[in-house]
Amino acid sequence: MTEEELKAMQKAVRKAKRIATEKAGELHDLVEDRLPGAFEEIPAMAQATYDACKAWSEADAAFRAAETEMS
């Protein structure tokens, strides 16, 4: 793996983390501001948050493995 590929992976990890953080913020806003009226939005928003966090976790693990390989 080249240094450029590793940097691209790191950039992807940062982007995935940003997206996961945004989804978590949206879920937080739902809980803080719109419940109980918007309770039907919980499953879809929770799933989107879970998916974003899982994508970040997988990207981070792949990056860490690649980083370790390069060492």
PyMOL Python script that loads the backbone (N, CA, C, O; Angstrom):
from pymol import cmd

cmd.read_pdbstr("""\
ATOM      1  N   MET A   1       0.851  -1.176   0.000  1.00  0.00           N
ATOM      2  CA  MET A   1       0.000   0.000   0.000  1.00  0.00           C
ATOM      3  C   MET A   1       0.897   1.240   0.000  1.00  0.00           C
ATOM      4  O   MET A   1       1.892   1.309   0.722  1.00  0.00           O
ATOM      5  N   THR A   2       0.527   2.188  -0.806  1.00  0.00           N
ATOM      6  CA  THR A   2       1.323   3.414  -0.902  1.00  0.00           C
ATOM      7  C   THR A   2       0.897   4.416   0.163  1.00  0.00           C
ATOM      8  O   THR A   2      -0.163   4.290   0.777  1.00  0.00           O
ATOM      9  N   GLU A   3       1.738   5.398   0.362  1.00  0.00           N
ATOM     10  CA  GLU A   3       1.437   6.473   1.314  1.00  0.00           C
ATOM     11  C   GLU A   3       0.171   7.230   0.890  1.00  0.00           C
ATOM     12  O   GLU A   3      -0.623   7.642   1.736  1.00  0.00           O
ATOM     13  N   GLU A   4      -0.008   7.408  -0.414  1.00  0.00           N
ATOM     14  CA  GLU A   4      -1.198   8.108  -0.919  1.00  0.00           C
ATOM     15  C   GLU A   4      -2.465   7.313  -0.629  1.00  0.00           C
ATOM     16  O   GLU A   4      -3.492   7.889  -0.272  1.00  0.00           O
ATOM     17  N   GLU A   5      -2.397   6.000  -0.780  1.00  0.00           N
ATOM     18  CA  GLU A   5      -3.557   5.150  -0.482  1.00  0.00           C
ATOM     19  C   GLU A   5      -3.897   5.203   1.000  1.00  0.00           C
ATOM     20  O   GLU A   5      -5.068   5.245   1.378  1.00  0.00           O
ATOM     21  N   LEU A   6      -2.876   5.201   1.826  1.00  0.00           N
ATOM     22  CA  LEU A   6      -3.088   5.285   3.264  1.00  0.00           C
ATOM     23  C   LEU A   6      -3.724   6.628   3.636  1.00  0.00           C
ATOM     24  O   LEU A   6      -4.624   6.680   4.473  1.00  0.00           O
ATOM     25  N   LYS A   7      -3.260   7.696   3.021  1.00  0.00           N
ATOM     26  CA  LYS A   7      -3.844   9.020   3.276  1.00  0.00           C
ATOM     27  C   LYS A   7      -5.301   9.067   2.811  1.00  0.00           C
ATOM     28  O   LYS A   7      -6.143   9.683   3.464  1.00  0.00           O
ATOM     29  N   ALA A   8      -5.597   8.416   1.685  1.00  0.00           N
ATOM     30  CA  ALA A   8      -6.973   8.368   1.188  1.00  0.00           C
ATOM     31  C   ALA A   8      -7.864   7.596   2.159  1.00  0.00           C
ATOM     32  O   ALA A   8      -9.014   7.969   2.390  1.00  0.00           O
ATOM     33  N   MET A   9      -7.321   6.513   2.726  1.00  0.00           N
ATOM     34  CA  MET A   9      -8.088   5.754   3.723  1.00  0.00           C
ATOM     35  C   MET A   9      -8.348   6.595   4.961  1.00  0.00           C
ATOM     36  O   MET A   9      -9.444   6.569   5.520  1.00  0.00           O
ATOM     37  N   GLN A  10      -7.335   7.342   5.389  1.00  0.00           N
ATOM     38  CA  GLN A  10      -7.496   8.195   6.560  1.00  0.00           C
ATOM     39  C   GLN A  10      -8.557   9.268   6.301  1.00  0.00           C
ATOM     40  O   GLN A  10      -9.355   9.584   7.184  1.00  0.00           O
ATOM     41  N   LYS A  11      -8.561   9.814   5.111  1.00  0.00           N
ATOM     42  CA  LYS A  11      -9.566  10.811   4.745  1.00  0.00           C
ATOM     43  C   LYS A  11     -10.966  10.190   4.763  1.00  0.00           C
ATOM     44  O   LYS A  11     -11.923  10.825   5.206  1.00  0.00           O
ATOM     45  N   ALA A  12     -11.080   8.962   4.286  1.00  0.00           N
ATOM     46  CA  ALA A  12     -12.370   8.264   4.294  1.00  0.00           C
ATOM     47  C   ALA A  12     -12.842   8.002   5.721  1.00  0.00           C
ATOM     48  O   ALA A  12     -14.036   8.086   6.009  1.00  0.00           O
ATOM     49  N   VAL A  13     -11.907   7.686   6.611  1.00  0.00           N
ATOM     50  CA  VAL A  13     -12.252   7.469   8.024  1.00  0.00           C
ATOM     51  C   VAL A  13     -12.784   8.763   8.629  1.00  0.00           C
ATOM     52  O   VAL A  13     -13.790   8.758   9.338  1.00  0.00           O
ATOM     53  N   ARG A  14     -12.111   9.855   8.347  1.00  0.00           N
ATOM     54  CA  ARG A  14     -12.560  11.154   8.877  1.00  0.00           C
ATOM     55  C   ARG A  14     -13.949  11.517   8.359  1.00  0.00           C
ATOM     56  O   ARG A  14     -14.788  12.023   9.105  1.00  0.00           O
ATOM     57  N   LYS A  15     -14.180  11.255   7.085  1.00  0.00           N
ATOM     58  CA  LYS A  15     -15.492  11.553   6.503  1.00  0.00           C
ATOM     59  C   LYS A  15     -16.566  10.674   7.135  1.00  0.00           C
ATOM     60  O   LYS A  15     -17.652  11.154   7.459  1.00  0.00           O
ATOM     61  N   ALA A  16     -16.266   9.396   7.310  1.00  0.00           N
ATOM     62  CA  ALA A  16     -17.231   8.483   7.918  1.00  0.00           C
ATOM     63  C   ALA A  16     -17.529   8.893   9.356  1.00  0.00           C
ATOM     64  O   ALA A  16     -18.671   8.800   9.808  1.00  0.00           O
ATOM     65  N   LYS A  17     -16.498   9.349  10.077  1.00  0.00           N
ATOM     66  CA  LYS A  17     -16.712   9.800  11.453  1.00  0.00           C
ATOM     67  C   LYS A  17     -17.586  11.046  11.482  1.00  0.00           C
ATOM     68  O   LYS A  17     -18.460  11.175  12.339  1.00  0.00           O
ATOM     69  N   ARG A  18     -17.353  11.956  10.556  1.00  0.00           N
ATOM     70  CA  ARG A  18     -18.172  13.177  10.488  1.00  0.00           C
ATOM     71  C   ARG A  18     -19.634  12.828  10.230  1.00  0.00           C
ATOM     72  O   ARG A  18     -20.532  13.384  10.862  1.00  0.00           O
ATOM     73  N   ILE A  19     -19.866  11.909   9.305  1.00  0.00           N
ATOM     74  CA  ILE A  19     -21.232  11.498   8.986  1.00  0.00           C
ATOM     75  C   ILE A  19     -21.881  10.830  10.193  1.00  0.00           C
ATOM     76  O   ILE A  19     -23.041  11.102  10.503  1.00  0.00           O
ATOM     77  N   ALA A  20     -21.142   9.959  10.876  1.00  0.00           N
ATOM     78  CA  ALA A  20     -21.679   9.288  12.064  1.00  0.00           C
ATOM     79  C   ALA A  20     -22.022  10.299  13.150  1.00  0.00           C
ATOM     80  O   ALA A  20     -23.045  10.177  13.824  1.00  0.00           O
ATOM     81  N   THR A  21     -21.171  11.285  13.311  1.00  0.00           N
ATOM     82  CA  THR A  21     -21.417  12.326  14.311  1.00  0.00           C
ATOM     83  C   THR A  21     -22.655  13.140  13.949  1.00  0.00           C
ATOM     84  O   THR A  21     -23.447  13.490  14.824  1.00  0.00           O
ATOM     85  N   GLU A  22     -22.822  13.440  12.675  1.00  0.00           N
ATOM     86  CA  GLU A  22     -24.007  14.178  12.230  1.00  0.00           C
ATOM     87  C   GLU A  22     -25.280  13.371  12.491  1.00  0.00           C
ATOM     88  O   GLU A  22     -26.278  13.914  12.965  1.00  0.00           O
ATOM     89  N   LYS A  23     -25.240  12.079  12.182  1.00  0.00           N
ATOM     90  CA  LYS A  23     -26.415  11.227  12.416  1.00  0.00           C
ATOM     91  C   LYS A  23     -26.726  11.146  13.905  1.00  0.00           C
ATOM     92  O   LYS A  23     -27.892  11.186  14.299  1.00  0.00           O
ATOM     93  N   ALA A  24     -25.695  11.034  14.729  1.00  0.00           N
ATOM     94  CA  ALA A  24     -25.899  10.993  16.176  1.00  0.00           C
ATOM     95  C   ALA A  24     -26.523  12.302  16.661  1.00  0.00           C
ATOM     96  O   ALA A  24     -27.386  12.301  17.539  1.00  0.00           O
ATOM     97  N   GLY A  25     -26.081  13.406  16.085  1.00  0.00           N
ATOM     98  CA  GLY A  25     -26.654  14.704  16.438  1.00  0.00           C
ATOM     99  C   GLY A  25     -28.122  14.813  16.058  1.00  0.00           C
ATOM    100  O   GLY A  25     -28.927  15.370  16.803  1.00  0.00           O
ATOM    101  N   GLU A  26     -28.464  14.273  14.889  1.00  0.00           N
ATOM    102  CA  GLU A  26     -29.864  14.285  14.462  1.00  0.00           C
ATOM    103  C   GLU A  26     -30.725  13.452  15.408  1.00  0.00           C
ATOM    104  O   GLU A  26     -31.839  13.844  15.755  1.00  0.00           O
ATOM    105  N   LEU A  27     -30.203  12.311  15.817  1.00  0.00           N
ATOM    106  CA  LEU A  27     -30.932  11.456  16.761  1.00  0.00           C
ATOM    107  C   LEU A  27     -31.083  12.166  18.099  1.00  0.00           C
ATOM    108  O   LEU A  27     -32.147  12.115  18.717  1.00  0.00           O
ATOM    109  N   HIS A  28     -30.037  12.818  18.540  1.00  0.00           N
ATOM    110  CA  HIS A  28     -30.093  13.579  19.786  1.00  0.00           C
ATOM    111  C   HIS A  28     -31.148  14.682  19.705  1.00  0.00           C
ATOM    112  O   HIS A  28     -31.930  14.874  20.636  1.00  0.00           O
ATOM    113  N   ASP A  29     -31.160  15.403  18.587  1.00  0.00           N
ATOM    114  CA  ASP A  29     -32.153  16.466  18.412  1.00  0.00           C
ATOM    115  C   ASP A  29     -33.572  15.918  18.440  1.00  0.00           C
ATOM    116  O   ASP A  29     -34.476  16.535  19.004  1.00  0.00           O
ATOM    117  N   LEU A  30     -33.759  14.764  17.832  1.00  0.00           N
ATOM    118  CA  LEU A  30     -35.081  14.132  17.864  1.00  0.00           C
ATOM    119  C   LEU A  30     -35.494  13.864  19.301  1.00  0.00           C
ATOM    120  O   LEU A  30     -36.611  14.188  19.703  1.00  0.00           O
ATOM    121  N   VAL A  31     -34.601  13.277  20.067  1.00  0.00           N
ATOM    122  CA  VAL A  31     -34.912  12.931  21.459  1.00  0.00           C
ATOM    123  C   VAL A  31     -35.141  14.185  22.287  1.00  0.00           C
ATOM    124  O   VAL A  31     -36.095  14.250  23.063  1.00  0.00           O
ATOM    125  N   GLU A  32     -34.290  15.168  22.134  1.00  0.00           N
ATOM    126  CA  GLU A  32     -34.374  16.362  22.962  1.00  0.00           C
ATOM    127  C   GLU A  32     -35.523  17.292  22.587  1.00  0.00           C
ATOM    128  O   GLU A  32     -36.146  17.898  23.459  1.00  0.00           O
ATOM    129  N   ASP A  33     -35.804  17.405  21.288  1.00  0.00           N
ATOM    130  CA  ASP A  33     -36.711  18.462  20.844  1.00  0.00           C
ATOM    131  C   ASP A  33     -38.069  18.000  20.332  1.00  0.00           C
ATOM    132  O   ASP A  33     -39.042  18.752  20.396  1.00  0.00           O
ATOM    133  N   ARG A  34     -38.146  16.778  19.827  1.00  0.00           N
ATOM    134  CA  ARG A  34     -39.360  16.435  19.088  1.00  0.00           C
ATOM    135  C   ARG A  34     -40.148  15.266  19.661  1.00  0.00           C
ATOM    136  O   ARG A  34     -41.224  14.947  19.157  1.00  0.00           O
ATOM    137  N   LEU A  35     -39.637  14.628  20.694  1.00  0.00           N
ATOM    138  CA  LEU A  35     -40.404  13.545  21.298  1.00  0.00           C
ATOM    139  C   LEU A  35     -41.342  14.127  22.333  1.00  0.00           C
ATOM    140  O   LEU A  35     -41.030  15.172  22.905  1.00  0.00           O
ATOM    141  N   PRO A  36     -42.439  13.522  22.593  1.00  0.00           N
ATOM    142  CA  PRO A  36     -42.891  12.227  22.099  1.00  0.00           C
ATOM    143  C   PRO A  36     -43.621  12.286  20.762  1.00  0.00           C
ATOM    144  O   PRO A  36     -43.962  11.245  20.200  1.00  0.00           O
ATOM    145  N   GLY A  37     -43.863  13.479  20.251  1.00  0.00           N
ATOM    146  CA  GLY A  37     -44.661  13.609  19.040  1.00  0.00           C
ATOM    147  C   GLY A  37     -44.096  12.915  17.811  1.00  0.00           C
ATOM    148  O   GLY A  37     -44.853  12.426  16.972  1.00  0.00           O
ATOM    149  N   ALA A  38     -42.788  12.868  17.696  1.00  0.00           N
ATOM    150  CA  ALA A  38     -42.161  12.303  16.501  1.00  0.00           C
ATOM    151  C   ALA A  38     -41.611  10.891  16.750  1.00  0.00           C
ATOM    152  O   ALA A  38     -40.637  10.476  16.123  1.00  0.00           O
ATOM    153  N   PHE A  39     -42.243  10.170  17.663  1.00  0.00           N
ATOM    154  CA  PHE A  39     -41.740   8.852  18.046  1.00  0.00           C
ATOM    155  C   PHE A  39     -41.625   7.885  16.875  1.00  0.00           C
ATOM    156  O   PHE A  39     -40.791   6.980  16.907  1.00  0.00           O
ATOM    157  N   GLU A  40     -42.441   8.056  15.849  1.00  0.00           N
ATOM    158  CA  GLU A  40     -42.399   7.132  14.712  1.00  0.00           C
ATOM    159  C   GLU A  40     -41.118   7.282  13.889  1.00  0.00           C
ATOM    160  O   GLU A  40     -40.794   6.404  13.089  1.00  0.00           O
ATOM    161  N   GLU A  41     -40.397   8.368  14.073  1.00  0.00           N
ATOM    162  CA  GLU A  41     -39.139   8.576  13.364  1.00  0.00           C
ATOM    163  C   GLU A  41     -37.969   7.835  14.012  1.00  0.00           C
ATOM    164  O   GLU A  41     -36.910   7.699  13.400  1.00  0.00           O
ATOM    165  N   ILE A  42     -38.147   7.364  15.227  1.00  0.00           N
ATOM    166  CA  ILE A  42     -37.050   6.742  15.966  1.00  0.00           C
ATOM    167  C   ILE A  42     -36.423   5.553  15.228  1.00  0.00           C
ATOM    168  O   ILE A  42     -35.202   5.537  15.074  1.00  0.00           O
ATOM    169  N   PRO A  43     -37.189   4.557  14.763  1.00  0.00           N
ATOM    170  CA  PRO A  43     -36.540   3.387  14.145  1.00  0.00           C
ATOM    171  C   PRO A  43     -35.666   3.737  12.937  1.00  0.00           C
ATOM    172  O   PRO A  43     -34.536   3.259  12.839  1.00  0.00           O
ATOM    173  N   ALA A  44     -36.167   4.553  12.031  1.00  0.00           N
ATOM    174  CA  ALA A  44     -35.392   4.889  10.834  1.00  0.00           C
ATOM    175  C   ALA A  44     -34.157   5.708  11.193  1.00  0.00           C
ATOM    176  O   ALA A  44     -33.074   5.475  10.655  1.00  0.00           O
ATOM    177  N   MET A  45     -34.321   6.656  12.092  1.00  0.00           N
ATOM    178  CA  MET A  45     -33.194   7.495  12.469  1.00  0.00           C
ATOM    179  C   MET A  45     -32.156   6.696  13.259  1.00  0.00           C
ATOM    180  O   MET A  45     -30.952   6.885  13.082  1.00  0.00           O
ATOM    181  N   ALA A  46     -32.624   5.813  14.120  1.00  0.00           N
ATOM    182  CA  ALA A  46     -31.699   4.964  14.875  1.00  0.00           C
ATOM    183  C   ALA A  46     -30.936   4.038  13.931  1.00  0.00           C
ATOM    184  O   ALA A  46     -29.736   3.829  14.110  1.00  0.00           O
ATOM    185  N   GLN A  47     -31.609   3.487  12.937  1.00  0.00           N
ATOM    186  CA  GLN A  47     -30.941   2.603  11.974  1.00  0.00           C
ATOM    187  C   GLN A  47     -29.909   3.367  11.160  1.00  0.00           C
ATOM    188  O   GLN A  47     -28.812   2.864  10.915  1.00  0.00           O
ATOM    189  N   ALA A  48     -30.251   4.571  10.741  1.00  0.00           N
ATOM    190  CA  ALA A  48     -29.307   5.384   9.971  1.00  0.00           C
ATOM    191  C   ALA A  48     -28.078   5.721  10.818  1.00  0.00           C
ATOM    192  O   ALA A  48     -26.956   5.715  10.313  1.00  0.00           O
ATOM    193  N   THR A  49     -28.287   6.010  12.090  1.00  0.00           N
ATOM    194  CA  THR A  49     -27.178   6.308  12.991  1.00  0.00           C
ATOM    195  C   THR A  49     -26.315   5.072  13.193  1.00  0.00           C
ATOM    196  O   THR A  49     -25.088   5.157  13.150  1.00  0.00           O
ATOM    197  N   TYR A  50     -26.943   3.932  13.410  1.00  0.00           N
ATOM    198  CA  TYR A  50     -26.219   2.671  13.571  1.00  0.00           C
ATOM    199  C   TYR A  50     -25.391   2.362  12.326  1.00  0.00           C
ATOM    200  O   TYR A  50     -24.215   2.013  12.427  1.00  0.00           O
ATOM    201  N   ASP A  51     -26.005   2.492  11.161  1.00  0.00           N
ATOM    202  CA  ASP A  51     -25.306   2.205   9.904  1.00  0.00           C
ATOM    203  C   ASP A  51     -24.097   3.122   9.715  1.00  0.00           C
ATOM    204  O   ASP A  51     -23.032   2.673   9.289  1.00  0.00           O
ATOM    205  N   ALA A  52     -24.263   4.396  10.031  1.00  0.00           N
ATOM    206  CA  ALA A  52     -23.163   5.351   9.885  1.00  0.00           C
ATOM    207  C   ALA A  52     -22.035   5.028  10.866  1.00  0.00           C
ATOM    208  O   ALA A  52     -20.859   5.111  10.510  1.00  0.00           O
ATOM    209  N   CYS A  53     -22.386   4.664  12.082  1.00  0.00           N
ATOM    210  CA  CYS A  53     -21.364   4.316  13.070  1.00  0.00           C
ATOM    211  C   CYS A  53     -20.647   3.029  12.687  1.00  0.00           C
ATOM    212  O   CYS A  53     -19.436   2.904  12.873  1.00  0.00           O
ATOM    213  N   LYS A  54     -21.392   2.080  12.154  1.00  0.00           N
ATOM    214  CA  LYS A  54     -20.780   0.826  11.718  1.00  0.00           C
ATOM    215  C   LYS A  54     -19.830   1.070  10.545  1.00  0.00           C
ATOM    216  O   LYS A  54     -18.743   0.495  10.495  1.00  0.00           O
ATOM    217  N   ALA A  55     -20.237   1.916   9.608  1.00  0.00           N
ATOM    218  CA  ALA A  55     -19.380   2.248   8.463  1.00  0.00           C
ATOM    219  C   ALA A  55     -18.093   2.906   8.941  1.00  0.00           C
ATOM    220  O   ALA A  55     -17.014   2.604   8.431  1.00  0.00           O
ATOM    221  N   TRP A  56     -18.199   3.809   9.924  1.00  0.00           N
ATOM    222  CA  TRP A  56     -17.003   4.431  10.476  1.00  0.00           C
ATOM    223  C   TRP A  56     -16.110   3.385  11.145  1.00  0.00           C
ATOM    224  O   TRP A  56     -14.895   3.380  10.945  1.00  0.00           O
ATOM    225  N   SER A  57     -16.711   2.509  11.930  1.00  0.00           N
ATOM    226  CA  SER A  57     -15.947   1.487  12.641  1.00  0.00           C
ATOM    227  C   SER A  57     -15.182   0.583  11.677  1.00  0.00           C
ATOM    228  O   SER A  57     -14.014   0.266  11.906  1.00  0.00           O
ATOM    229  N   GLU A  58     -15.835   0.176  10.616  1.00  0.00           N
ATOM    230  CA  GLU A  58     -15.196  -0.696   9.623  1.00  0.00           C
ATOM    231  C   GLU A  58     -14.077   0.038   8.883  1.00  0.00           C
ATOM    232  O   GLU A  58     -13.009  -0.529   8.647  1.00  0.00           O
ATOM    233  N   ALA A  59     -14.320   1.291   8.519  1.00  0.00           N
ATOM    234  CA  ALA A  59     -13.293   2.076   7.829  1.00  0.00           C
ATOM    235  C   ALA A  59     -12.101   2.313   8.744  1.00  0.00           C
ATOM    236  O   ALA A  59     -10.952   2.234   8.309  1.00  0.00           O
ATOM    237  N   ASP A  60     -12.373   2.602  10.011  1.00  0.00           N
ATOM    238  CA  ASP A  60     -11.305   2.835  10.975  1.00  0.00           C
ATOM    239  C   ASP A  60     -10.474   1.572  11.193  1.00  0.00           C
ATOM    240  O   ASP A  60      -9.247   1.640  11.251  1.00  0.00           O
ATOM    241  N   ALA A  61     -11.130   0.436  11.313  1.00  0.00           N
ATOM    242  CA  ALA A  61     -10.416  -0.827  11.506  1.00  0.00           C
ATOM    243  C   ALA A  61      -9.536  -1.145  10.293  1.00  0.00           C
ATOM    244  O   ALA A  61      -8.397  -1.586  10.450  1.00  0.00           O
ATOM    245  N   ALA A  62     -10.058  -0.925   9.094  1.00  0.00           N
ATOM    246  CA  ALA A  62      -9.279  -1.180   7.881  1.00  0.00           C
ATOM    247  C   ALA A  62      -8.077  -0.245   7.815  1.00  0.00           C
ATOM    248  O   ALA A  62      -6.980  -0.665   7.448  1.00  0.00           O
ATOM    249  N   PHE A  63      -8.280   1.017   8.169  1.00  0.00           N
ATOM    250  CA  PHE A  63      -7.185   1.977   8.162  1.00  0.00           C
ATOM    251  C   PHE A  63      -6.112   1.578   9.171  1.00  0.00           C
ATOM    252  O   PHE A  63      -4.922   1.595   8.856  1.00  0.00           O
ATOM    253  N   ARG A  64      -6.531   1.221  10.374  1.00  0.00           N
ATOM    254  CA  ARG A  64      -5.561   0.828  11.407  1.00  0.00           C
ATOM    255  C   ARG A  64      -4.774  -0.405  10.999  1.00  0.00           C
ATOM    256  O   ARG A  64      -3.573  -0.493  11.254  1.00  0.00           O
ATOM    257  N   ALA A  65      -5.450  -1.360  10.365  1.00  0.00           N
ATOM    258  CA  ALA A  65      -4.757  -2.557   9.893  1.00  0.00           C
ATOM    259  C   ALA A  65      -3.742  -2.199   8.812  1.00  0.00           C
ATOM    260  O   ALA A  65      -2.617  -2.699   8.821  1.00  0.00           O
ATOM    261  N   ALA A  66      -4.137  -1.341   7.889  1.00  0.00           N
ATOM    262  CA  ALA A  66      -3.225  -0.935   6.816  1.00  0.00           C
ATOM    263  C   ALA A  66      -2.050  -0.135   7.384  1.00  0.00           C
ATOM    264  O   ALA A  66      -0.914  -0.279   6.933  1.00  0.00           O
ATOM    265  N   GLU A  67      -2.333   0.693   8.357  1.00  0.00           N
ATOM    266  CA  GLU A  67      -1.289   1.504   8.991  1.00  0.00           C
ATOM    267  C   GLU A  67      -0.275   0.592   9.695  1.00  0.00           C
ATOM    268  O   GLU A  67       0.932   0.825   9.631  1.00  0.00           O
ATOM    269  N   THR A  68      -0.776  -0.431  10.356  1.00  0.00           N
ATOM    270  CA  THR A  68       0.092  -1.387  11.044  1.00  0.00           C
ATOM    271  C   THR A  68       0.952  -2.159  10.041  1.00  0.00           C
ATOM    272  O   THR A  68       2.127  -2.424  10.296  1.00  0.00           O
ATOM    273  N   GLU A  69       0.366  -2.511   8.921  1.00  0.00           N
ATOM    274  CA  GLU A  69       1.101  -3.208   7.867  1.00  0.00           C
ATOM    275  C   GLU A  69       2.272  -2.389   7.355  1.00  0.00           C
ATOM    276  O   GLU A  69       3.343  -2.918   7.054  1.00  0.00           O
ATOM    277  N   MET A  70       2.044  -1.089   7.263  1.00  0.00           N
ATOM    278  CA  MET A  70       3.079  -0.195   6.722  1.00  0.00           C
ATOM    279  C   MET A  70       4.229  -0.008   7.714  1.00  0.00           C
ATOM    280  O   MET A  70       5.330   0.376   7.319  1.00  0.00           O
ATOM    281  N   SER A  71       3.982  -0.275   8.985  1.00  0.00           N
ATOM    282  CA  SER A  71       5.021  -0.060  10.010  1.00  0.00           C
ATOM    283  C   SER A  71       6.064  -1.141   9.994  1.00  0.00           C
ATOM    284  O   SER A  71       7.001  -1.106  10.791  1.00  0.00           O
TER     285      SER A  71
END
""", "prot")
cmd.dss("prot")
cmd.show_as("cartoon", "prot")
cmd.util.cbc("prot")
cmd.orient("prot")
